Amino acid sequence: MHNVPFLDLHAAYRELRDELDAAYHRVMESGWYILGREVEAFESEFAGYCGAKHCVGVGNGLEALQLILRAMDIGPGDEVIVPSNTYIATWLAVTHVGAKPVPVEPDERTCNIDPALIEAAITPRTRAILAVHLYGNPADMPLIMKIAQRHGLKVIEDAAQAHGARCQGERAGVLGDAAGFSFYPGKNLGAYGDGGAVITNDASLAELVRALRNYGSREKYVNIVKGGNSRLDELQAAFLRVKLNHLDRWNCQRQSHASYYTSALAGIGLLLPDEADNAGSVWHLYVVRTTKREHLQKSLKEKGIDTLIHYPIPPHLQKAYVELGHGTGSFPLAERMAEQVLSLPLWPQMSEENRFRVSEVIRSAFQEEA
Ligand SMILES: *Cc1c(COP(=O)(O)O)cnc(C)c1O
């Protein structure tokens, strides 16, 4: 019996080797490696893909979110509403600009921030809502936008797991005021190193992010703000241009693998992931929930099948955030999800044989239990 990895990053390289190698040679031979033609071309192609006016390539997903917050002049003394159930990078972006993350619990069904609980968390210091499309499934953006408009707040999308996801027909990236994307290798659109992007329809915000990513300068040696260094490089942009052409096909494959799991695993007592209404998830992860998570993960491991937990400790219980004073029990839904979630192997090129094996092992693990 062969092993099933959690994901196989080499599969996309095997599939696109000639195109990726050609992109590599094109950049190497150009003699130009930072902020050049490839980054410009990728920015316009990715903006077009998202249906947005502007894209700014940056160093990674965390910095994409941070640069948006800085460009919105959000900092010390300000509060930003964040999901209690998310990857810690969402919170880190807020604290890195000096603002305070104010957690809101998730909707039980989608695991995304529950819009019904947002208003109770708004104070006079609240400046923005940072919504996450967790696991590739879009947050309830129409409701979130309505609440934000009522209270004069900005809305930022953490779209690091949601390249190509749709909400009421529109792509992640244009559902709020600005969005941060990550091109970490394992994401739906992944580079061969670090990378990220800011997407927005707001021209002045895009201009400011463009300056902030490059020492606060648009014109060489003329600095209009105290910027940093967070640039997407030419090689990664060239690789991303190749892969962007295949993103929709890969997302369809993910969708079809997810439906396979959903029918194969029905009726055995696992809580299966569910798409929100009007939403098109791109299935960055397929996450099941069970009170017998350890038993399930162990049974899979014994058969050589890798799984991961996204995420085992919610941000408010991390040592990094003791200063906020949220103890155990302060966000019980996020805590329960952290105890019950398990991500199954899933990548676009995953074979039917592998999907069958994973499903069979899970079914028999649960039949033994019963
Ligand atoms: C990956 C990820 C990030 C951070 O992206 P990096 O490129 O690793 O900095 C932020 N938020 C979420 C939800 C992510 O999954």
The ligand as a MOL file (V3000), in Angstrom:
LIG
                    3D

  0  0  0     0  0            999 V3000
M  V30 BEGIN CTAB
M  V30 COUNTS 15 15 0 0 0
M  V30 BEGIN ATOM
M  V30 1 C -1.1660 31.8540 4.4130 0
M  V30 2 C -2.0470 32.8050 5.1230 0
M  V30 3 C -1.6350 34.1140 5.4440 0
M  V30 4 C -0.2130 34.5890 5.3070 0
M  V30 5 O 0.3840 34.4350 4.0910 0
M  V30 6 P 2.0020 34.3850 3.9840 0
M  V30 7 O 2.2720 34.5450 2.5420 0
M  V30 8 O 2.4420 33.0870 4.5510 0
M  V30 9 O 2.5110 35.5470 4.7740 0
M  V30 10 C -2.5610 34.9740 5.9940 0
M  V30 11 N -3.8200 34.5740 6.2460 0
M  V30 12 C -4.2520 33.3320 5.9820 0
M  V30 13 C -5.6700 32.9690 6.2830 0
M  V30 14 C -3.3700 32.4010 5.4190 0
M  V30 15 O -3.8100 31.1550 5.1850 0
M  V30 END ATOM
M  V30 BEGIN BOND
M  V30 1 1 1 2
M  V30 2 1 2 3
M  V30 3 2 2 14
M  V30 4 1 3 4
M  V30 5 2 3 10
M  V30 6 1 4 5
M  V30 7 1 5 6
M  V30 8 2 6 7
M  V30 9 1 6 8
M  V30 10 1 6 9
M  V30 11 1 10 11
M  V30 12 2 11 12
M  V30 13 1 12 13
M  V30 14 1 12 14
M  V30 15 1 14 15
M  V30 END BOND
M  V30 END CTAB
M  END
